[in-house]
């Protein structure tokens, strides 16, 4: 398999680099995989082209993997069988859970509603700090997926009195075909649809999917190419393109930035990120600074100091972003959303729980200032 290769940077902490075994610039992928299921049991993937012989190229994400017959893409969730590309995770969610929409986090979208969340195995990033590594870092054979058709998924959400369906946990781009089919059916049945992504999907499949999504949460992990290359073996530029594409499509979106000590907590870079968001996406885009806790390959780093998150939020507000919250710090004042006009509390929260909502018809109850979001 040929696909994007990381050009390893040198400035990020060595512990992040040592999180993976690397030979030159080639990432050693997971151990040899068992043969895939028979062709008749698989769903053909979308967004791929046949190349010479039976080799195919996946066009779903930024990696554009070139995959010989019998091999898989970087994400391990797509396989070339007989010169055709198939999904190994279609209708096979490995994680199913009911959550409040605030957990996505989506804080300006129908506060307090319940969403049925789905995830599968596989990811097109290799983040050393992944909190869902038990899904994202695994192959389809290493996690127990449960067969669930799009209709069954939608029915389950309605049975559980959920108003929405979320595609989350691992990177939902890798189970794109099922996401698309479920999202389309869910909207037809009156449910909302959410997509929590690392943002590295290609523009063409993204635009098609956005027609069936109500909201997107994008993880903007840092604002340096080096961070993406070294800690995630990925790239920053496709994420910025994705954010612009969502903005152009008119679909509601919010941004999360996980602040990791020593790796992406440089305040000047955070300032640059916030200025870019303001100038390219608008001052009304909600930005959530989230606290890091030791996980996966970065267990030797400490949790993010709360003061660091507060400083990041202060900078974001200084450059003109209007809706900036702090996450993973239950009880912090900045769990809540404030009116940029009068300063009153618009939505009072403790962690994921909504205690009070002072938005009426999309406006602040206190001063009438219009608040961007989806409120009904």
N, C-alpha and C positions, 0 to 999 in steps of 0.2 A: 504494500500500500504506500502510495506517495501522497503526501498532503503537506500543509503548512508546517514548517519547522521553526522552532524558537531560536532567535539569535540572543543568546544569553547575555544579559547585562551584568555589570560588575558592582553597581553602587548599592543594591539592596542587601540587607543583612544576609550573611552566609547561611544562617539556619534555614532560610526559605529556600535557598538553592539546594541545600543538602536534603531537602524533603523528598527528592526524587533521584533515582539512579540515572545518570546521564552519560553517554559516551559521545564526545564531541558535541554536535548540535542535535543528535538524534535521541529522542526520548524512547526509552525501553518501555514498550507497551505491556499490558498484562500478559500473563503466561498463556501458553498455547490454549486455544479455545476448542471446545468440543464441536463436532460437526453440527451445523444448523439443522432445524427440522426439515422434513421433506417439503419440496416446493409447493405442493398443493395446500399446505397448512399455513403458508405465509401470505401476507398482503403486499402487493407491489408498492414500492415507494414512489413518491412524487419528486419531481425536480432532479432528474439525472439524465445523462446522455450516454449512449454507447460509443466507445472509442474503437481502436483497432482490435480486431479479434473479439474476444469476449470480455475485454476490459471495459469498465464503466467509470464515469465521473459523477460523483454526487454533487449537486448544485444547491443543496439546501442551506449550508452555512458557509462561513468565510473560509473554511479549510479547503473546500472544493476537492475533496479526497479523490484520487485516482485509485481505483480498487480492482485488482486482478480477480479473475474468477476464483471463487472459493474463499475469498478474503473479506474482511470487514473494514468499515471506515473507522476513523479515529475514535468515534463515540462508542463503538462495539455494538451499536443497535441496528446497523444496516449492513446487509450482506449481499455480495454478488453471487448469484446462483444462475449458471447457464447464460451469462451475459445480460441478466436483468438484476435490478437492485430491489431488494425486499426489506421490509421492516421486520425486525425480530421482537418488537415490543407493541405492535398494534393490538389494541384491546387486551393488554396484559398489565394493568396497573399493579404495582407492588406496594403502594401506599395509598390508603383511602382514609380520610379523616374529615370531620366537621370542625370548622374553625370560624371565628368571627372574621369579617373582612379586614379588620384592623391588623390582623396578624400577617397579612400579605407583605408589607403594609400598604393598604389603600385607605387613606384617612379623609379623602374628599369625595367618597363614593358611597352613598347610601349608608351612613354610619349605623353600625350595630347589626347589620344583617348577617345571616349565617350562610356560609358557602361550603359546598362539598369539594374537598381538595383531592387531586389525584397526582401521583408521580410514578415513574417507572425506573428501571435501571438505565445507566448510561449518561454521559455528558460529553460535550465537545470542548470543555475546559478541563484542566487538571489542577484545581486550586488546592494549595497546601493547607488552607485554612477552612476547607469546606465543612459546614455543619451538618450536611446531609450526605456525607461520604458513603454511608452504608447503602445508599442508592446510586449516587452519582459516580462513585468510583468502582462500581461493580458491573459485571457483565450480566446479560439477561439470564444466564444459567446460574448465577450466584445469588440471585434473590428470587423469592417465591412470588411470581406474578399470578394474578387471579383473572381468568378469562371474563371479560365484561364488554359486551357490545355497546356501541353508542346509545342505543335505545335503553339498554339496561342501566347505563350510567345516569342518563337523564331521569329515568323512572326512580332510581335510588335517591337522587337528590330531592325529588318531589315527595317521596315517601318520608324522608327525614325532615321535611318542612324547611328545606334550604331554598333561598331565593336566588342562589347563584352557584356556578361551578367554577373552580379554579384549577389551573394547570400549573403545578409548582413543585417544590421539593428538589428534584433534579432539574436539569434543563429541559423544558418541554419541547424545545425545537426538535429533540431527537425522537420524540413520538408525535411528530407533526401531523401525520395522516389521521391518527385517532383524535388529536386535538381538533383538527379541522372538522371532522365528521361529528364529533360530540358538540362542538360549539355551534355549528349550524343548526343541529337538531334542538339544542337547548334554547336558542333564541326563538326558534319556531314555536316552542312550548312555553315561552314567556319567562325563561330564566335569563339572568345576566351571566356573562362569561368574562373571566379574568385570566391573564397570562403573565406569570412572573418569570422574567427572563434575564439571562446575562447579556442579551442584546446582540449576539454575534450571528444572527440569522441573516441570510441574504435578502436584499430588498424585494425581489420578485415574490418569493413565497411569503414574505412578511405582508406585503400589500394585499395579497389574496386572503390571508388569514385575518387581517384587520377588518375585513368586511363582516366578520362574524364574532368580533370581540367588542366588549363594552368598555374594558379598561385594561391597562398594562402597567405593571410595575417593573422598572428596569434597574438592575444593579449596575451602577456606575462605580466600579470597584476602586478606581483611583484616577488620577489625571496625568499619569506618565506612562509612556509606552514600556519603559523598563519594568515597572511593577507588573503589568500584564504579562510580559515575556517571562519574567523570572518566577513569579508566584502562581501564575495560572497557565503558563505555556500558551499564551493567546495574544490577542492584539487589542489595542484601544480603538483604533480608527473605525472598525465595523460597528462598534457600540455607539459612537457618535453619529454615524450614518443612520443607524436604527432609530435613535432619538429624533433626528430630524424627519425621518420618514413617518414616524407615528404622529408627530406634530402636523405634518402636511396632510395626513389622512383625517385629522380632526377627531381622533379617538382619544379619550381621556387617559392620561398617564401620569405617574409619579415616579420619583427617583429615590433609590436607597444607596447610601454610601456607608459601608462597614469600615469603621476607622480602626486600624490595627497599629498598635504601638511599634514604632521604629520603621515601619514599612510604608505607610501611606498617610502619616499624621503630620507631614510638613505643612505648616500653616500657609506658606506662600503658594504651594501647589493647590491647597484647598481653596485659597482665594482665586487662583486662576480658574479652577473648576467652576466656582460659583459665578464668576464673570462670564464664562462661556455659556453656562445655563441661561443666565439673564439675557445675554445678547442673541443667542440662537434659538432659545425655546420660550423665553418670556419670564418675567418676574413672578408670575402667578403659579408656576409649576411647583408643587410641593416637593421639598427635599427633606429626606429623613436621614439623620446621622445615627448610625446604630453602633452599640457597644460590642466590641469583640470579646469573646471568652475563649480560652485555650481549647483547641479542638484539632482533631485529625493529626496532621504533621507539625502543627505549631503549638504543641502543648507546653513548650518552655517559655513562651511569651506570656506576660501578665495580661489580665483584663485591661481594657482601655480605661485610663483614669477619667472620671466623670468631668474633671476640669478640662480635659482635652476636647471632649464633646461640646462642652459649653463654649469654649473658645471657637471651635469650628462653627457653631451656630451663630455666635456673635459676628464672625466674619461674613457669613452668608447674609445676615440681616444688614450689615454695613454696606455691602455692595448692591443691595436693593431687592434681594429675594424676599418674598412676603410671607411665605408659609414654610417654616423650618422647624422640625421637631427632633426630639431625641428619643431613640428607641432602645430597648433592652435595659432600661433603667426604670423599673416600676416605681411609680410615685413621684417621679421628677416632674416639676412644673411644666417642662417642655414636652411632656407626653401630650399636652393639650394644644389646641389650635387657637390662635388669637387673631382678632381683627386688625389688619394693618392700618386702618383708618382711626379707630377710637381706642384700640388697645384692649378692649373687653375680651373675655374668654368666649370664643365661639362654640367650641366643642371641648368639654371637660372630660379628660380621660385619665384613668390609672392603668398603665400598661395597655392591654387590649380592650378594657371595659369602658364603655361610654357612660358617663354619669349624667351629663346634661348636654343638650344640643340647642344652641341659640341661633340657628339659621332658619329663616322662614322665607320660602319662595326664592331661595338662592341669595338671600341678603342677610346682613347682620341685623339681628333684632334690635340692637341698641342704636345704631346710627344709619342703617339702611344701605351700607356699603355693599356692592355686589361681590359675592365670594365665588371664585371659580370652582367648578366641581359638578358632580351629578348628585342631586339632592332628592329627586323623586322619580 
